[in-house]
C-alpha cells in the first residue's frame, strides 16, 4: 500500500489514500450548500500542501477558488482531518480531471474516454495503465482495455486516476 508521508517536527505521520478520500468527502459535505464539490485531494509532504480539486456547475475560476478557500479556512472540520499545520491550495480539476469514485469511473466508461490509472501496488503484475474502461463489476473490479492488453483490478487499490485528453483532437 502506498502511503503519503507527513512530517511533524521529529515525529512522522502516514496518510493513506483512504484518508485523502475522507478529506475530499468531508470537504464536499462542507461545500454542498455553496454548490461546490471536492473532486479529489492530494498531499505534498515536502511542502505540507493539501491540494483540493473543486468543481461547480458554473465552472471554476480564480474567484471561486478564493471563495472556497474562505469557506474552508473558517471550517474546523478540515483542521481535524489534517493533524498539523499545512498549506491549503484550491484548484480546478482541469480537463484531465481526477477519476476518484466509482461514480467517476462509471462516468468515464459511459463517456468512452481513456483513463490513466496508478494503483497503490502491483496487481496481476501491473501497477499502472492507460485505457478505456470496459466494465465495473458488482464486486468493484474494474476492467480496462489497454495497449498492453486487458487489465482488471480492484477499485480499492486505485491510488490516482485521471481522464486522458487526446490533445491532437483539440482545436483552438
C-alpha positions in Angstrom: 0.0 0.0 0.0 1.4 3.5 -0.9 1.2 6.0 1.9 1.5 9.8 1.8 4.2 10.9 4.2 3.6 13.8 6.5 6.3 15.2 8.9 5.5 16.9 12.2 8.7 18.0 14.0 10.7 14.9 14.8 7.6 12.8 14.6 6.1 11.3 11.4 2.6 10.5 10.4 1.5 8.5 7.4 -1.7 9.3 5.5 -3.2 6.5 3.5 -5.1 7.2 0.2 -8.2 6.3 2.1 -7.6 9.4 4.4 -7.5 11.6 1.3 -10.8 10.1 0.2 -12.2 11.0 3.6 -10.9 14.6 3.3 -12.4 15.0 -0.2 -15.8 13.6 1.0 -15.8 15.8 4.1 -14.9 18.9 2.1 -17.7 18.1 -0.3 -20.1 18.0 2.5 -18.9 21.3 3.9 -19.2 22.9 0.4 -22.5 21.4 -0.6 -24.7 24.4 0.4 -22.5 26.7 -1.7 -22.9 24.4 -4.8 -19.3 23.2 -4.8 -18.0 19.6 -4.8 -14.5 18.4 -4.0 -13.4 16.1 -6.8 -10.1 14.9 -5.2 -7.5 15.7 -2.6 -3.7 15.4 -2.9 -1.0 15.7 -0.2 2.5 17.0 -1.0 4.6 16.0 2.0 7.7 18.1 1.2 5.7 21.4 1.3 2.9 20.2 3.6 0.4 21.2 1.0 -3.1 19.9 0.9 -4.4 20.4 -2.7 -8.1 20.2 -3.2 -9.6 19.9 -6.7 -13.1 21.5 -6.7 -15.9 21.9 -9.2 -19.1 23.9 -9.6 -22.0 23.6 -12.1 -21.0 27.0 -13.5 -17.3 26.0 -13.7 -14.3 27.2 -11.7 -12.3 30.4 -11.9 -9.9 32.2 -9.6 -12.7 34.0 -7.7 -14.5 30.6 -7.0 -11.2 29.1 -5.7 -10.8 32.1 -3.4 -14.4 31.7 -2.2 -13.9 28.0 -1.4 -10.6 28.9 0.4 -12.5 31.4 2.6 -15.2 28.8 3.4 -12.6 26.1 4.4 -10.3 28.4 6.4 -13.3 29.0 8.7 -14.3 25.4 8.9 -12.7 23.5 11.8 -13.5 20.0 10.3 -10.6 20.3 7.8 -8.2 21.0 10.6 -9.4 18.0 12.5 -8.6 15.7 9.5 -5.1 17.0 9.0 -3.4 17.0 12.4 -0.6 19.5 11.7 -0.1 22.9 10.1 -0.5 22.8 6.3 -0.8 24.9 3.3 -4.2 24.8 1.6 -4.3 25.0 -2.2 -7.6 25.1 -4.1 -7.6 24.2 -7.8 -9.9 23.5 -10.7 -9.8 19.9 -11.8 -8.7 20.9 -15.3 -9.6 18.9 -18.5 -7.6 15.8 -17.4 -9.8 15.7 -14.3 -9.3 13.2 -11.5 -11.3 10.0 -11.5 -11.7 9.1 -7.8 -15.1 7.5 -7.0 -16.8 4.5 -8.6 -19.3 7.0 -10.0 -16.4 8.9 -11.7 -15.2 5.6 -13.2 -18.8 4.8 -14.4 -18.9 8.3 -16.0 -15.6 7.8 -17.7 -16.9 4.4 -19.0 -20.1 5.9 -20.4 -18.1 8.8 -22.0 -15.7 6.4 -23.5 -12.7 8.5 -22.5 -9.3 6.9 -21.7 -8.2 6.9 -18.1 -4.7 6.8 -16.7 -4.7 4.6 -13.6 -2.0 4.1 -10.9 -2.5 1.5 -8.2 -1.2 1.5 -4.7 0.8 -1.6 -5.5 1.1 -4.2 -8.3 -2.0 -6.2 -9.0 -1.6 -9.1 -11.5 1.9 -7.9 -12.3 0.8 -4.3 -13.2 0.8 -1.1 -11.2 -0.3 1.3 -13.9 -2.0 1.5 -17.3 -3.9 3.8 -19.7 -7.0 2.6 -21.4 -10.8 2.6 -21.7 -13.0 1.2 -19.0 -14.9 -1.8 -20.3 -16.8 -2.9 -17.2 -17.2 -2.3 -13.5 -18.3 -5.4 -11.6 -20.6 -5.5 -8.6 -17.5 -6.6 -6.7 -15.9 -3.2 -7.7 -13.5 -4.8 -10.1 -12.6 -2.5 -12.9 -11.8 -4.0 -16.4 -9.9 -1.9 -18.9 -8.6 -2.3 -22.4 -5.0 -1.0 -22.6 -2.3 -1.0 -25.3 -0.7 -3.8 -23.2 -3.9 -5.9 -23.2 -6.9 -6.3 -20.9 -6.4 -5.4 -17.3 -8.7 -5.9 -14.3 -8.0 -4.5 -10.8 -10.0 -3.7 -7.7 -11.2 -0.1 -7.3 -9.9 -0.2 -3.7 -6.3 -0.3 -5.0 -6.6 2.9 -7.1 -4.0 5.5 -5.9 -4.6 8.0 -8.6 -6.6 8.1 -11.8 -7.2 10.9 -14.3 -9.1 11.2 -17.6 -6.7 11.4 -20.6 -7.3 14.1 -23.2 -6.3 13.5 -26.9 -4.7 16.9 -27.4 -4.3 16.2 -31.1 -8.1 16.4 -31.4 -8.5 19.7 -29.6 -8.7 22.7 -31.9 -8.0 26.3 -31.0 
